[in-house]
Amino acid sequence: MQKVSTLSIDLAKNVFQLLGVDSQGHPCLSKRLSRSKLKEAIINLPPCEIVMEACASSHFWGRACLAAGHQVNLIPAQHVTPFVRGNKNDKNDCLAIYEASRRPNIRFVPVKTEQQQAVLILHRMRERVLSARTACINQTRSLLLEFGIDIPQSYSKFKQELRELLTHSLQPAVLLMISEVYDELTHFERKIHLLDDLFKQENTRSEAAQIIQSIPGIVLINTSAFVASIDKGQAFKSGKEFAVWLGLTPSQYASGNTNRLGSITKRGDGYLRKQLIHGARTVVTHASKKDDDLSRWITALKQRRGHNKAVVATAHRLARLMWILLQKNESYQPQYTQQGAVHHV
């Protein structure tokens, strides 16, 4: 264990494969350890670089390794797969993780704190509640159609219609279903309001949250998700790199003199990208009512390229703007050119 310069760990639930490599790049350790033995080995190992795949429980083990004085690098799973040689087994996976960590231009995943992961858990809970609520509404609408009752898709109108249907003369089973669904929706609302209050409390304690929330289209939920995921954006070298990580840049096919750009790559965290695009959609919708530089740029882009492309382009610009403001530690201030300022007056 004294010669280990880099330790590669293939994470699992109960049995972990370890590969130790010395400073010359030669393997000097190969072990399979249980969960309890792994904790002991990490504590007793002299400080070194520990590399792992960014997967389930990787942030927990990353924090444990940092506490023991090691340097930790988490590698995105898609960058490890190309280096797996031979059959799929734990030893080959360990070797692939090590080889991927040696490649230049690999962007490592920052180890999240317990607080960050706790906030992201709340986001997953909220998504599950929204999904359950949507499923409940869709099933209820389809069942009521069997009795000739067509309810609008709007949530507020849907709940209002249910309340009115309780006073109608319908089959007892139908009235029971409507009553149960109404109570279920009320329960979902209480859960959502509770989670939103928790997000609000977290945002008030974070300086980064105050900066992000000042950006147009970035509201309570978006702010909480981004702060818990990227903190102050220290893992990215530029706003462009951040937008690429979010999957908001076009895919490229280039060969010889051929260079084609396609739709956005949709790489990275789909939840963050979805929240940002929802926020951008609001900004695009209201851009024509404002006269700052960003709104005028959006309005011109919408006229040239259409609404949907303007939404994605605006999300890309908001992502870059978010990174810049986090690095400068400044809140967003609308900008007006001289021409725009005169028109605004």
Secondary structure, 3 states (H helix, E strand, C coil): CCCCCEEEEECCCCEEEEEEECCCCCEEEEEEEEHHHHHHHHHHCCCCEEEEEECCCHHHHHHHHHHCCCEEEEEEHHHHHHHCCCCCCHHHHHHHHHHHHHCCCCCCECCCCHHHHHHHHHHHHHHHHHHHHHHHHHHHHHHHHCCCCCCCCCHHHHHHHHHHHCCCCCCHHHHHHHHHHHHHHHHHHHHHHHHHHHHHHHHHCCHHHHHHHCCCCCCHHHHHHHHHHHCCCCCCCCHHHHHHHCCCCEEEEEECCEEEEEEECCCCCHHHHHHHHHHHHHHHHHHHHCCCHHHHHHHHHHHHHCHHHHHHHHHHHHHHHHHHHHHHCCCCCCCCCHHHHHHHC
